[in-house]
Amino acid sequence: MKNTYIVGDVHGEYDTLIELVKKLPQNADIIFVGDLIDRGAKSREVIQFIRNNNYRCVLGNHEEFMIDYGKSFTKTYPRASNPSFMHTWYNNGGSETLYSYGILKYTLGGLECTENEEGMNQFKDDIEWLKALPLYIKLPNKINDKPVVITHASCADVWHHHDNKDGVNTFREYALWNRKEPRKDSTIFNIFGHTPVDFGVEIEEHFVNVDTGCYIKKHGYHTLSAYCVEDGTVVDMQRVG
């Protein structure tokens, strides 16, 4: 029987991800909580690794950035490298992601597009893959008699909206952006990331936060973590490089 490991926000830290996966059982079922991209230097490599291995993943807010802003970028590419509407994504790690595809470079004058057909085609293809990512994954497992649900951000307080057409926007907002811990009376056991926690995975009786701030160069963070659903163990990997 293989165990299921939930991996926290990778944020382009490909080398650290590879070392973490090496520490997991070879037959592990690995699931990601989103925010695969941005901030780190190798977002393209992270996506390709996950796609090539058919690992499951939920949509994160940074994937939504790439979908929304990436579409606009492809329309202006390669003419405009730094239009004002791109600043929100750039300032949150988007420039590093575009650099990883070889379609943006840093110059003394600032950001500049690089004509790279292969890189742009892969970028577009990966955006289509991101569009198909689900907002949540519900596992057959139970923890503390509650069904296990994986989302990018905490969704437990609005779980009753996940299949309710009138509350779909509320659920999406929570699943991608919420930073509040779920209430103890929530009906699910929620495993999520999004908000970095220091000094290890946060494990409570009704939720687990697996984002240990891999990209944050600060004491207590700088770690990529995986939580085992079946036995509650944690596997950590200090950021490589």
C-alpha positions in Angstrom: 0.0 0.0 0.0 1.5 3.3 -1.0 1.2 6.4 1.2 0.1 9.9 0.1 2.4 12.9 0.6 1.2 16.4 0.3 3.9 18.8 -0.8 3.9 22.5 0.1 4.4 25.6 -2.1 7.5 25.0 -4.4 7.7 28.4 -5.9 10.2 27.5 -8.6 12.7 25.8 -6.3 13.2 22.9 -8.6 16.5 21.6 -7.2 15.0 21.5 -3.7 11.9 19.7 -5.0 14.1 17.0 -6.6 16.0 16.4 -3.4 12.7 16.2 -1.4 11.2 13.6 -3.8 14.4 11.5 -3.4 13.6 11.3 0.3 10.1 10.0 -0.2 9.2 6.3 -0.9 9.5 5.4 -4.5 5.9 4.4 -4.9 4.5 7.5 -3.0 1.4 9.2 -4.2 2.6 12.8 -4.4 0.1 15.7 -4.5 1.0 19.4 -4.6 -1.0 22.3 -3.0 -0.2 24.7 -5.9 2.1 27.7 -6.2 4.5 25.6 -8.2 5.8 28.8 -9.9 7.2 32.3 -9.4 9.9 33.7 -7.0 12.4 30.8 -7.6 14.5 30.5 -10.7 13.2 27.2 -12.2 9.4 27.4 -12.5 9.4 25.9 -16.0 11.4 22.9 -14.7 9.0 22.4 -11.8 5.9 22.3 -14.1 7.6 19.9 -16.5 8.7 17.6 -13.7 5.1 17.4 -12.3 3.6 17.0 -15.8 6.1 14.3 -16.8 5.3 12.3 -13.7 1.6 12.8 -13.8 1.5 14.1 -10.2 -1.7 15.6 -9.0 -1.9 19.3 -8.1 -4.5 21.9 -7.1 -4.6 25.4 -8.5 -2.8 28.1 -6.6 -3.1 31.9 -6.8 0.3 32.1 -8.6 -0.9 29.6 -11.2 -3.9 32.0 -11.6 -1.4 34.8 -12.1 0.3 32.9 -14.9 -3.0 32.1 -16.6 -4.4 35.6 -16.4 -1.2 37.7 -17.0 0.4 35.1 -19.2 -2.5 35.5 -21.7 -1.9 39.2 -21.9 1.9 38.7 -22.2 1.5 36.4 -25.2 -0.5 39.1 -27.0 2.2 41.7 -26.6 5.2 39.4 -27.0 7.9 40.1 -28.1 7.1 43.8 -28.5 6.5 45.0 -24.9 8.4 43.4 -22.1 7.3 45.6 -19.2 3.8 47.0 -19.7 2.2 48.5 -16.6 -0.5 45.8 -16.4 2.2 43.2 -15.8 3.7 44.8 -12.7 1.5 42.9 -10.2 2.7 39.5 -11.5 6.3 40.7 -12.0 6.5 42.0 -8.4 5.3 38.6 -7.1 7.8 36.5 -9.0 6.3 36.5 -12.5 9.5 37.9 -14.1 11.5 34.9 -12.7 8.9 32.5 -14.3 9.1 34.2 -17.7 12.9 34.1 -17.4 12.8 30.4 -16.8 11.1 29.9 -20.2 13.8 32.0 -21.9 11.3 34.6 -23.1 12.3 37.4 -20.8 15.8 38.6 -19.8 17.3 41.1 -17.4 19.3 44.0 -18.9 20.9 47.2 -17.6 17.9 48.9 -19.0 15.4 46.6 -17.2 13.4 43.7 -18.5 13.5 42.8 -22.1 11.7 40.1 -24.2 13.8 37.5 -25.9 12.5 36.0 -29.1 12.3 32.3 -28.3 9.7 30.3 -30.2 10.3 27.1 -28.4 10.1 28.7 -25.0 6.9 30.6 -25.9 5.2 27.5 -27.2 6.0 25.6 -24.0 4.8 28.6 -21.9 1.4 28.6 -23.8 1.1 24.8 -23.5 1.8 24.9 -19.7 -0.9 27.6 -19.3 -3.4 25.3 -20.9 -2.3 22.6 -18.4 -2.7 25.0 -15.5 -6.2 25.9 -16.6 -7.3 22.2 -16.1 -6.0 22.1 -12.4 -8.8 21.6 -9.9 -9.6 23.9 -7.0 -9.6 21.0 -4.6 -8.8 17.3 -4.3 -10.9 15.2 -1.9 -9.2 12.0 -0.7 -10.9 8.8 0.4 -8.9 9.1 3.7 -10.2 10.5 6.9 -8.3 12.2 9.7 -9.9 12.6 13.1 -13.1 11.3 11.5 -13.2 14.1 8.9 -12.7 13.7 5.1 -9.4 15.0 3.9 -9.6 17.9 1.4 -6.6 19.5 -0.3 -6.7 23.1 -1.5 -4.1 25.8 -2.0 -5.5 28.1 0.8 -7.7 27.2 3.6 -11.3 26.5 2.4 -12.8 24.6 5.3 -15.0 27.4 6.5 -16.8 27.6 3.2 -16.6 23.9 2.2 -20.4 23.9 2.0 -20.1 26.1 -1.1 -17.8 23.8 -3.1 -20.7 22.3 -5.0 -23.1 25.2 -4.6 -23.5 27.3 -7.8 -24.6 30.3 -5.7 -21.4 30.1 -3.6 -18.9 29.1 -6.3 -17.2 32.5 -6.3 -16.9 32.5 -2.5 -15.4 29.1 -2.5 -12.9 30.0 -5.2 -11.8 33.1 -3.4 -11.1 31.1 -0.2 -9.4 28.2 -2.0 -6.9 30.5 -3.7 -6.5 33.5 -1.4 -7.7 32.9 2.2 -5.1 33.3 5.0 -7.3 32.6 8.0 -7.0 29.3 9.8 -10.2 27.2 9.6 -12.6 27.0 12.5 -12.4 23.9 14.7 -16.0 23.0 13.9 -15.3 22.7 10.2 -16.6 19.5 8.6 -13.4 18.6 6.7 -9.8 18.1 7.5 -8.1 20.6 5.3 -4.5 20.3 4.0 -3.3 23.5 2.4 -0.4 25.9 1.9 -0.4 29.6 0.7 0.6 31.2 4.0 4.2 30.3 5.0 4.7 29.0 8.6 8.0 29.0 10.3 9.8 26.1 12.0 8.0 23.3 10.3 4.6 22.1 9.1 1.7 23.3 11.2 -0.3 20.3 12.3 -3.6 20.8 14.1 -6.5 18.5 14.9 -8.6 19.9 12.0 -6.0 21.1 9.5 -2.4 21.0 8.3 -0.5 23.9 6.7 2.4 22.5 4.6 3.9 25.8 3.3 7.2 26.1 5.1 8.5 29.0 3.0 11.0 27.3 0.7 11.8 30.6 -1.1 12.1 32.7 2.1 15.8 33.2 3.0 15.1 33.7 6.7 15.7 31.6 9.8 12.8 29.2 10.4 11.7 29.1 6.8 13.8 28.1 3.7 12.3 24.6 3.7 10.1 22.5 1.4 8.0 20.0 3.2 5.8 16.9 2.6 3.1 15.7 4.9 2.0 12.0 4.9 -1.8 11.6 5.1 -1.7 8.1 6.4 0.6 8.4 9.4 1.1 12.1 9.9 4.9 12.1 9.4 6.7 15.0 7.8 9.6 14.9 5.4 11.6 18.2 5.1 14.2 19.4 2.7 16.3 22.6 3.3 16.4 24.8 0.3 19.2 23.8 -2.1 21.5 26.6 -3.3 
